[in-house]
């Protein structure tokens, strides 16, 4: 729906606007279907929240995968290859 980073958050804000509209319709105009419009706004907020958190956690997973990939590509230090200078010191004692 939205091609941006905060698409779930924007959808939740649209849901809040729908709920404010339903409140106005129900209080000021005595519109009988305002209750249903309020429920619609609530569900839009819930869907926006779910999208927001799914995007957030998938972004965290992608960051973790990139970090692991970067560690694999970095040149290893001698002690990471199996050579440990401290273990050699212990053998000499």
N, C-alpha and C positions, 0 to 999 in steps of 0.2 A: 504494500500500500504506500508506504513512505520509503524513499531511498535515502535514509540518513541513519545516523547513529542512534537517535532517540525516537525511533518510530513507535515503540510501545508506549513511551511516555506521552507522546503527542496524541496517541489514540485515547489514552486515559484522560487527557485534558479535554478532548472532544466529548468524552462521556460526562465529565463534570459540567460542561456547557449544556449538554442535553438535560442533565438533572436540574440545572438552574432554570432552563426553559420550562421544564415540567412543573417546577415549583411556581413559576410565574403564571403558567396557564391554570394551575389548580387554585391558587389563592386569588389572583386578580380577576380572572375571567370565569371562574367556576366551571372550567372545562372538565367534563366527566371522565375523559380518557387520559387525564394527566397522570394517574397512577401507573398506567401501562407504559407511558413515556418515561416515567421515573425508573421503572424496572429496566427498560431498554438502556437508559443511561448507566445504570448500575452494571449491567452485563457488558457494556462497552468498556467501562472502567476495568472490570475483571479481565477481559480479553487483552486489553492494553497492558495490564500488569503482568500477565503471563508472558506475553511477547517480550516485554522489557526484561524480565528475569531470564528467559531462555536466551536472549541475545547476550545478556551480561555474562551468564555462566559459560556459554559457548566461546565468548571472547576470552575468558579466563583460561579455558582449556586450550585454545589456540595459542595463547601466550606461553603456556607451559610446554606445548609441543615445540614451539619455536626455540624456547630456551634449551630443551633437550637436544634439538637438532644442532644448535649453535655449539653446545658442549661437545658433541660428537665431532664436529668439524674442526675444533680448535686443536692445535698441536699439543700432545700430551707431555707432561713433565716426566722426568726420569722415574720419580717415585710412583707415578700413576701407571707406568708400564710394568711394574712388578719389582722395580729396584727401590728399596727403602734404605736410605743411608743410616737411619737409626738402628735398624736390625743388624747391620754390619758392625756398628759400634758395640752392640750387645754381644755379638759373637767374639769380639776381641777381648772382652772382659773375661 
